[in-house]
Amino acid sequence: MKLPDWLLQVQQHKYKKPEAMLQLARQHEAEFGSWPTQLQAAWLNELSLIYEVLGRYRDQLSVAERGLALTHNEQSKVRVELLFGMGFALETQREYDAANDYYQKGMALAEQLKDEKLIIQGMTNLAAMLSEDSEDPKALDMLKQAYDRAVKLNDKEMLALVQAELGLNYLTLGIDDEARQFLEASFRLFDELGWVKSKLTVWYNLASTYRYLKKPDKALEIFDQMLKVSLEQEDPVSLYYAYIGLAGASRDVKKLDAAITYIEKAESYLPNLQSTFQISEHHFIKAQIYRSLGQSNLALQEVALASQQLEGSKNTSDRFYLLHFDQLRAKLYADTGDFEKAYYTLDKYFKAYIDLQDDERDLDVQKLRLSFDAERQQARNALLEKDNELQALRLQEIERNRQMQWLWIGIFASTSMVLLMLLWWQWRRRRALQQAMLTPPTPN
């Protein structure tokens, strides 16, 4: 299907000018009902990708869902991208099992279509899920494979994407120098591509890496550059992350007045975020700054706000993150001299930690059991396949024997017919001779 020129423009420039391309795409929304299904799906897919760039993940979830409903029976690149978009939107909401399911479906279709770019993207998505499942070595192995394929393909976009993920993976593994090198390489590629939003995301991760490396001055320098570009772009999501980064790094260097100023500026952009976890983390960071300022009561209020965001979450990562809140509460109670509450909160912290460890062990046992069941089923399938092959060979042998029997029957029948003909001919000849001998000669 040939796309209209305006949609081709959106497709080509969405990563460079996402706000302008969103506006252009929305100008044609009234025509949606008159379009063929393929064009509707393509339009929804472009919206999904733009919302991803802009950090509007709930909006992305909505349009990706609509697009998948339209392409239910399709085997197309658009459907793969919609599956990946749906997975990413769910990942940002920390619904990892559902996200992984969509990524797996997208990857399977990408392999079926033999689309190398989409396969590399799929490997990157699945590596992120492995990392979230605390299987970082497996994630790293998959990312290395994706990197090799991107190099072979010589695709700048895929190289930038994979190296950004490699940087995060190395950071998780505590291999900080390699993490920094990959993030810097990714940053340069996104800069060459002109993908400002992607570059700002890598900038944030790179600055955060310098914070973990205990180089807060370098982190402050990058966050400051990020802030300037975000102001030029008038990008509320990037502005939030620049200010929250500056707040944390300022606290690291004991510039507490600057830290509280930055986090209050970040808070003005908080409504633009569509991530419950990030909102929770915002209040937690603010509580830490208040504690550094000696304002324990305000800090406790912020911890309460942080907890509210994640209460009732069944996500393992969220439950582990909630432990930080009880740990900070215990410190704040101790700071105010309320040691009884501090002891009670710390005791609650340790019990919750042990419960989570037990849950993780149970989960590991379940995974082992599932793995064993899968291996056993695989062995059964192999035996069944061998049995089927043996049965097929037996049937072939029976068929061959049957054919040979009919062949011999045919040969026997043919031979018998020839013999009968010879016997009949001999019998006729003999009888003719006998009649000739019995008949008297005719007189002259």
C-alpha positions in Angstrom: 0.0 0.0 0.0 1.3 3.5 -1.0 1.3 5.9 2.0 0.2 9.5 1.5 3.0 12.0 1.4 2.1 13.6 4.7 2.3 10.2 6.5 5.6 9.5 4.8 6.9 12.8 6.2 5.7 11.8 9.7 7.5 8.4 9.2 10.8 10.0 8.2 11.0 12.8 10.7 9.2 11.6 13.9 12.5 11.1 15.8 13.9 14.4 14.8 10.7 16.6 15.2 8.3 14.5 17.2 6.1 17.4 18.4 5.7 18.8 14.8 5.1 15.3 13.4 2.4 14.6 16.1 0.7 17.8 15.1 0.9 16.9 11.4 -0.5 13.4 12.0 -3.3 14.8 14.2 -4.4 17.2 11.4 -5.6 14.2 9.4 -7.4 12.4 12.3 -10.9 13.4 11.0 -10.2 11.4 7.9 -9.5 8.2 9.8 -12.9 6.5 9.2 -12.5 6.8 5.4 -9.1 5.1 5.2 -8.5 1.5 4.4 -7.5 -0.7 7.4 -3.8 -0.8 6.4 -3.6 3.0 6.4 -5.4 3.2 9.7 -2.9 0.8 11.3 0.1 2.6 9.8 -1.2 5.9 11.2 -1.8 4.4 14.7 1.7 2.9 14.6 3.3 6.2 13.8 1.4 7.8 16.7 2.6 5.0 19.0 6.2 5.6 18.1 5.9 9.4 18.5 4.3 9.0 21.9 7.2 6.7 22.9 9.7 9.4 21.9 7.7 12.0 23.9 7.4 9.8 27.0 3.6 9.6 26.7 3.5 6.0 27.5 -0.2 5.7 28.5 -1.1 7.3 25.2 1.2 4.9 23.4 -0.5 2.0 25.1 -3.9 3.2 23.9 -3.0 3.6 20.3 -0.9 0.5 20.1 -3.8 -1.5 21.4 -6.1 -0.1 18.7 -3.5 -0.8 16.0 -3.1 -4.4 17.1 -6.8 -4.9 17.0 -6.8 -3.8 13.4 -3.9 -5.9 12.3 -5.0 -9.1 14.2 -4.4 -11.5 11.2 -1.6 -9.5 9.5 2.0 -10.6 9.0 3.6 -7.2 8.5 6.3 -4.9 9.7 3.6 -2.5 11.1 2.2 -5.3 13.3 5.7 -6.1 14.6 6.3 -2.4 15.5 2.9 -2.2 17.2 3.7 -5.3 19.2 7.0 -3.8 20.3 5.3 -0.5 21.1 2.7 -2.2 23.2 5.5 -4.1 25.0 7.5 -0.9 25.7 4.5 1.0 27.0 3.7 -1.9 29.4 7.4 -2.1 30.4 7.3 1.6 31.4 4.4 0.7 33.7 6.5 -2.1 35.1 4.1 -4.8 33.8 7.0 -6.9 32.8 5.3 -10.3 32.2 2.8 -8.7 29.8 5.6 -6.7 28.1 7.7 -9.7 27.6 4.8 -11.6 26.0 4.3 -8.8 23.4 8.1 -8.6 22.8 8.2 -12.4 22.2 5.3 -12.2 19.7 6.9 -9.3 17.9 10.2 -11.1 17.7 8.6 -14.3 16.4 6.9 -12.3 13.6 10.1 -10.3 12.8 12.0 -13.6 12.3 9.2 -14.9 10.2 9.4 -11.8 8.0 13.3 -12.1 8.1 13.5 -8.3 8.8 17.0 -7.9 10.3 16.4 -4.4 11.8 13.3 -5.6 13.6 15.1 -8.7 14.8 17.9 -6.6 16.3 15.3 -4.4 18.0 13.5 -7.4 19.3 16.7 -8.8 20.7 17.3 -5.5 22.5 13.8 -5.6 23.9 14.1 -9.1 25.2 17.5 -8.4 26.7 15.9 -5.6 28.8 13.3 -8.2 30.0 16.1 -10.6 30.9 17.9 -7.9 32.8 14.7 -7.0 34.7 14.4 -10.7 35.6 18.0 -10.5 37.2 19.5 -12.5 34.3 22.0 -9.8 33.3 24.7 -12.2 31.9 22.1 -13.7 29.5 20.9 -10.2 28.6 24.5 -9.2 27.9 25.0 -12.2 25.7 21.9 -11.4 23.7 22.9 -7.7 23.4 26.4 -8.7 22.1 24.7 -10.8 19.4 22.4 -7.9 18.5 25.5 -5.6 18.4 27.3 -8.0 16.0 24.2 -8.1 13.8 23.9 -4.3 13.8 27.6 -3.9 12.9 27.1 -6.4 10.0 24.0 -4.6 8.9 25.9 -1.3 9.1 22.8 0.5 10.4 23.5 3.6 12.5 20.0 3.6 14.1 20.3 0.0 15.3 23.9 0.6 16.5 22.8 3.6 18.6 19.9 1.6 20.1 21.9 -1.5 21.0 24.8 0.5 22.4 22.5 2.5 24.6 21.1 -0.7 26.0 24.6 -2.2 26.4 25.6 0.8 28.4 22.7 0.3 30.8 23.4 -3.5 31.0 27.1 -2.9 31.9 26.0 -0.3 34.4 23.7 -2.9 36.1 26.6 -5.4 36.1 28.8 -2.8 37.8 31.2 -2.6 34.8 31.2 1.2 34.8 33.9 2.1 32.3 32.4 -0.1 29.6 29.0 1.3 30.4 30.3 4.9 30.0 32.0 4.0 26.7 28.9 2.5 25.2 26.7 5.3 26.3 29.1 7.9 24.9 29.2 6.0 21.6 25.3 5.8 21.5 25.1 9.5 22.3 27.4 10.4 19.3 25.3 8.3 16.9 22.0 9.8 18.1 23.6 13.2 17.7 24.7 12.4 14.1 21.1 11.2 13.4 19.6 14.4 14.8 17.4 12.4 17.2 17.5 15.0 20.0 15.0 13.2 22.4 17.0 10.0 22.2 20.2 11.9 22.7 18.8 13.5 25.9 17.8 10.1 27.2 21.3 8.8 26.7 22.6 12.0 28.3 20.6 11.4 31.4 21.9 7.8 31.7 25.4 8.9 31.0 25.3 11.6 33.7 23.7 9.1 36.1 26.6 6.7 35.4 29.1 9.4 36.4 27.1 9.8 39.7 27.5 6.1 40.4 31.2 6.4 39.6 31.4 9.1 42.3 32.1 11.8 39.8 29.3 14.2 40.7 31.0 17.3 39.1 31.0 15.5 35.7 27.4 14.5 36.2 26.4 18.1 37.0 28.1 19.3 33.8 26.1 16.8 31.7 22.8 17.5 33.5 23.4 21.2 32.9 23.9 20.7 29.2 20.8 18.5 29.1 18.8 21.2 30.8 19.9 23.8 28.2 18.9 21.6 25.2 15.6 20.6 26.9 14.8 24.3 27.4 15.5 25.0 23.7 13.3 22.0 22.8 10.6 23.1 25.2 10.4 19.4 26.2 8.6 19.0 29.6 9.6 15.4 30.1 13.3 16.0 29.3 13.2 19.1 31.5 11.9 17.0 34.4 14.7 14.5 34.1 17.3 17.3 33.8 16.1 19.0 36.9 15.8 15.8 38.9 19.3 14.8 37.8 20.6 18.2 38.9 18.8 17.9 42.2 20.4 14.5 43.0 23.9 15.5 41.9 23.7 18.7 43.8 22.8 16.7 47.0 25.9 14.5 46.3 28.2 17.6 46.4 26.3 19.0 49.5 24.8 21.9 47.6 21.5 21.4 49.4 19.9 24.8 48.6 20.5 24.2 44.9 19.2 20.6 45.3 15.8 21.7 46.8 15.5 24.4 44.2 16.0 22.0 41.4 13.6 19.4 42.7 10.9 21.9 43.2 11.4 23.0 39.5 11.3 19.3 38.6 8.0 19.0 40.5 6.3 21.6 38.2 6.9 19.1 35.3 5.8 16.0 37.3 2.2 16.0 35.8 3.8 15.3 32.4 5.1 12.0 33.5 3.1 8.9 32.8 5.0 6.5 35.1 3.8 5.7 38.6 7.2 4.4 39.6 8.9 7.6 38.5 6.5 9.7 40.5 7.2 7.5 43.5 10.9 7.9 43.0 10.5 11.7 42.8 9.0 11.9 46.3 11.7 9.5 47.6 14.5 11.7 46.2 12.8 14.8 47.7 12.6 13.0 51.1 16.4 12.3 50.9 17.1 16.0 50.2 14.8 17.1 53.1 16.6 14.7 55.4 20.0 16.2 54.4 18.5 19.6 55.2 17.5 18.3 58.7 13.7 18.6 57.9 12.6 15.2 59.1 8.9 15.9 59.3 8.8 17.1 55.7 10.9 14.1 54.7 8.4 11.7 56.3 5.6 13.3 54.4 7.4 12.8 51.1 8.1 9.1 52.0 4.4 8.7 52.6 3.6 10.1 49.2 6.2 7.9 47.6 4.7 4.8 49.3 1.2 5.7 48.1 2.2 5.4 44.5 3.3 1.8 44.8 1.0 0.4 47.5 -0.6 -2.9 46.5 1.9 -3.4 43.7 2.5 -7.1 43.0 5.6 -6.3 40.9 8.7 -7.8 42.6 10.9 -4.8 41.6 8.3 -2.4 43.1 8.2 -4.4 46.3 12.0 -4.4 46.7 12.0 -0.6 46.0 9.4 -0.1 48.8 12.0 -1.5 51.2 14.0 1.7 50.7 11.0 3.7 52.1 11.0 1.7 55.4 14.7 2.0 55.7 14.6 5.8 55.2 11.6 6.0 57.7 13.6 4.2 60.3 16.5 6.7 59.9 14.1 9.6 60.1 12.5 8.3 63.3 16.0 7.9 64.8 16.9 11.4 63.7 14.0 12.8 65.7 14.7 10.6 68.7 11.7 8.3 68.3 13.8 5.1 68.6 10.8 2.9 69.4 9.2 3.7 65.9 12.7 3.4 64.4 13.1 -0.1 65.8 9.6 -1.1 64.8 10.1 0.2 61.2 13.5 -1.5 60.9 12.0 -4.8 62.1 9.2 -4.4 59.5 11.9 -3.8 56.9 13.8 -7.0 57.7 10.7 -9.1 57.8 9.6 -7.7 54.4 13.1 -8.3 53.0 13.1 -12.0 54.2 9.6 -12.5 52.8 10.7 -11.2 49.4 13.8 -13.4 49.5 11.5 -16.4 50.2 9.2 -15.4 47.3 12.2 -15.1 45.0 13.4 -18.6 46.0 9.9 -19.9 45.4 9.9 -18.3 42.0 13.3 -19.8 41.2 12.0 -23.2 42.2 9.0 -22.7 40.0 11.2 -21.7 37.1 13.4 -24.8 37.7 10.3 -26.9 37.8 9.0 -25.3 34.6 12.4 -25.8 33.0 12.4 -29.4 34.0 8.9 -29.9 32.8 9.8 -28.3 29.5 12.9 -30.5 29.1 10.8 -33.6 29.9 8.2 -32.6 27.4 10.9 -31.9 24.9 12.3 -35.4 25.5 8.8 -36.9 25.2 8.3 -35.0 21.9 11.6 -36.3 20.6 10.6 -39.9 21.5 7.2 -39.4 19.9 8.9 -38.0 16.8 11.2 -41.0 16.7 8.3 -43.3 17.2 6.4 -41.6 14.4 9.4 -42.0 12.2 9.7 -45.7 13.0 5.9 -46.1 12.4 6.4 -44.3 9.1 9.3 -46.6 8.1 7.2 -49.7 9.1 4.3 -48.4 7.0 6.7 -47.9 4.1 8.1 -51.4 4.6 4.5 -52.8 4.6 3.7 -50.9 1.5 6.9 -52.1 -0.2 6.0 -55.7 0.7 2.5 -55.3 -0.5 3.8 -53.9 -3.8 6.3 -56.8 -4.1 3.5 -59.2 -3.5 1.4 -57.7 -6.2 4.4 -57.7 -8.5 5.0 -61.4 -7.9 1.3 -62.1 -8.3 1.4 -60.2 -11.6 4.6 -62.1 -12.7 3.0 -65.4 -11.7 -0.2 -64.6 -13.5 1.6 -63.5 -16.6 3.8 -66.6 -16.6 0.8 -68.9 -15.9 -1.0 -67.3 -18.9 1.9 -67.9 -21.2 2.2 -71.5 -20.0 -1.6 -72.0 -20.5 -1.3 -70.6 -24.0 1.6 -72.9 -24.8 -0.2 -75.9 -23.4 -3.4 -75.0 -25.3 -1.4 -74.5 -28.5 0.4 -77.9 -28.0 -3.0 -79.6 -27.3 -4.5 -78.2 -30.5 -1.4 -79.2 -32.5 -1.5 -82.8 -31.1 -5.2 -83.1 -31.8 -4.8 -81.9 -35.3 -2.1 -84.6 -35.9 -4.3 -87.3 -34.4 -7.1 -86.4 -36.7 -4.9 -86.4 -39.7 -3.7 -89.9 -38.9 -7.2 -91.3 -38.4 -8.6 -89.8 -41.6 -8.2 -92.3 -44.6 -6.6 -90.9 -47.7 -8.9 -89.7 -50.4 -8.9 -92.1 -53.5 -7.8 -90.8 -56.8 
